[in-house]
Amino acid sequence: MRTMRVSLAVVGLVAALSGCASSPPDHATDTRPGGNQGLSLRDGSPDTWIFQAAPDRMSGRTAYSATIWSRDVVTLPPPYEGAQRLTLTVGKDSSGKALAFVGVPRGQFGCMGTCDIRVRFDDGAAERWGGELKNYETGALHIVGAARFIAQMQKSKTVTLELPFFDFGAVPVEFKAGGLPWGSR
């Protein structure tokens, strides 16, 4: 069973970095010196980025991502009962393309392919951004313009996303933005 979880975690990381998974994998590997090697996303917090690296066996290049849990707790209606934190994952796939997506462990985003989301960095004005569901996966909302989103995050301490949930409506969710050493990748 342990081997299966680790294998599924690796598959989950690769799928997440390629836009096919709704939530980050269980196991994270930080390849930076003094990084958080072996830290589990289950142990994640709203104040600590979890760094991951996934080698692409075909190209020989590596995909990188960083994931953090939301500061806010969201409680959705049945059948997704119970308080939960969302995840924000940003990174680069093995081709170097930027990615950013929000994952909900139990629930569905209320988009039909693409939708508008509102994003606010620190105390700035809320801006309209695009969100999209990929591969019919309703638990991961990809942010359109990921490179610009990451660049803005680097200048900010917090980011609040107003996210549409299926059969529930839009809910603002805050994430820590600071502490993302993206330039080191």
C-alpha positions in Angstrom: 0.0 0.0 0.0 2.9 2.4 0.8 4.5 1.8 -2.6 1.2 2.4 -4.3 0.8 5.8 -2.5 4.3 6.9 -3.5 3.7 5.8 -7.1 0.4 7.6 -7.2 2.1 10.7 -5.7 4.6 10.7 -8.5 1.9 10.2 -11.1 -0.1 13.0 -9.4 2.8 15.5 -9.6 3.5 14.8 -13.2 -0.2 15.1 -14.0 -0.6 18.3 -12.0 2.4 19.9 -13.8 0.9 18.9 -17.1 -2.5 20.3 -16.2 -4.3 17.0 -15.7 -4.8 16.8 -11.9 -7.0 18.6 -9.5 -4.8 18.6 -6.4 -1.2 18.3 -5.6 0.4 15.0 -4.8 1.1 13.6 -1.4 4.8 13.8 -1.5 7.1 16.8 -2.2 10.7 16.9 -3.0 12.7 20.1 -2.7 15.9 20.0 -4.6 17.2 23.3 -3.2 20.0 23.1 -0.7 18.4 23.2 2.8 15.0 22.7 1.2 12.0 20.9 2.6 13.0 17.4 1.4 10.4 14.8 2.1 7.8 17.2 3.4 4.3 16.0 2.8 1.6 18.2 1.4 -0.7 16.8 4.1 1.6 18.6 6.5 1.3 21.8 4.5 0.3 25.1 6.0 -0.9 28.5 4.8 2.6 29.9 5.7 4.9 27.4 4.1 5.5 26.8 0.4 6.1 23.1 -0.6 8.6 22.8 -3.5 8.5 19.9 -5.9 10.6 18.7 -8.8 9.5 16.1 -11.3 12.0 14.9 -13.9 10.6 14.3 -17.4 12.1 11.0 -18.5 11.5 11.7 -22.1 13.1 15.1 -22.4 15.6 14.9 -19.5 14.3 18.2 -18.2 12.6 18.9 -14.9 9.3 20.4 -14.0 9.2 22.5 -10.9 6.3 23.6 -8.7 5.5 25.3 -5.4 2.3 24.7 -3.5 0.7 26.5 -0.5 -2.5 25.9 1.4 -5.1 28.7 1.6 -5.3 30.9 4.7 -9.1 30.7 4.5 -11.1 27.6 5.2 -14.0 26.9 2.8 -17.1 24.9 3.7 -19.1 23.7 0.7 -22.6 22.2 0.8 -23.3 18.5 0.5 -21.9 16.2 -0.8 -18.6 18.1 -0.1 -19.3 18.7 3.6 -16.6 19.8 6.0 -14.2 22.6 6.2 -11.2 22.4 3.9 -8.3 24.5 2.7 -7.6 25.0 -1.0 -4.1 24.7 -2.6 -2.4 27.2 -4.9 0.2 25.7 -7.1 2.6 27.7 -9.4 5.5 26.4 -11.4 7.0 25.6 -14.7 6.4 22.4 -16.7 9.4 20.5 -18.2 9.3 22.7 -21.4 9.6 25.9 -19.2 6.0 27.0 -19.6 4.5 28.7 -16.5 1.5 27.2 -14.8 -0.7 28.3 -12.0 -3.8 26.6 -10.6 -6.0 26.3 -7.6 -7.1 22.9 -6.3 -10.0 22.0 -4.2 -9.7 18.6 -2.4 -13.4 18.0 -2.1 -15.6 20.0 -4.5 -16.0 21.4 -8.0 -15.3 24.7 -9.5 -18.3 26.2 -11.2 -16.9 26.8 -14.7 -17.9 25.4 -18.0 -14.5 25.3 -19.7 -13.5 28.9 -19.0 -14.7 31.6 -16.6 -13.9 34.9 -15.0 -12.3 35.1 -11.6 -11.4 38.1 -9.6 -7.9 38.4 -8.3 -6.5 40.9 -5.7 -2.9 41.3 -4.9 -2.3 42.8 -1.4 -4.6 45.8 -0.9 -4.8 46.6 -4.6 -7.9 46.8 -6.7 -9.5 43.5 -7.7 -8.8 42.6 -11.3 -10.6 40.2 -13.7 -8.5 37.2 -14.7 -9.4 34.2 -16.7 -9.8 30.7 -15.3 -10.1 27.4 -17.1 -10.8 23.8 -16.4 -8.6 21.4 -18.4 -9.4 17.9 -19.5 -12.9 18.1 -17.8 -11.2 18.2 -14.4 -13.5 20.2 -12.2 -11.3 20.2 -9.1 -8.5 22.3 -10.6 -8.9 25.8 -11.9 -6.0 26.9 -14.0 -5.2 30.7 -14.1 -4.9 32.1 -17.6 -1.8 34.2 -17.9 0.2 32.1 -15.4 3.6 33.9 -16.1 2.0 37.3 -15.4 0.3 35.9 -12.3 3.5 34.5 -10.9 5.4 37.8 -11.6 2.7 39.7 -9.8 2.8 37.3 -6.9 6.5 37.9 -6.5 5.8 41.5 -5.8 3.0 40.8 -3.3 2.6 39.5 0.2 -0.9 38.0 -0.3 -3.2 37.1 -3.2 -7.0 36.7 -2.9 -8.9 34.9 -5.6 -12.7 35.0 -5.8 -13.4 31.4 -7.0 -16.7 30.1 -8.5 -17.9 26.9 -6.9 -20.4 24.6 -8.5 -23.9 25.0 -7.0 -22.5 27.5 -4.3 -21.3 30.7 -6.0 -18.1 32.7 -5.7 -16.0 32.7 -2.5 -12.9 34.8 -1.9 -9.9 32.7 -0.7 -6.6 34.2 0.4 -3.2 32.7 0.0 0.3 33.9 1.1 2.2 35.2 -2.0 5.4 36.2 -0.4 8.3 33.8 0.2 8.2 32.4 -3.3 11.9 32.3 -4.5 11.0 31.7 -8.1 14.2 33.3 -9.4 16.1 30.4 -8.0 14.6 28.0 -10.5 
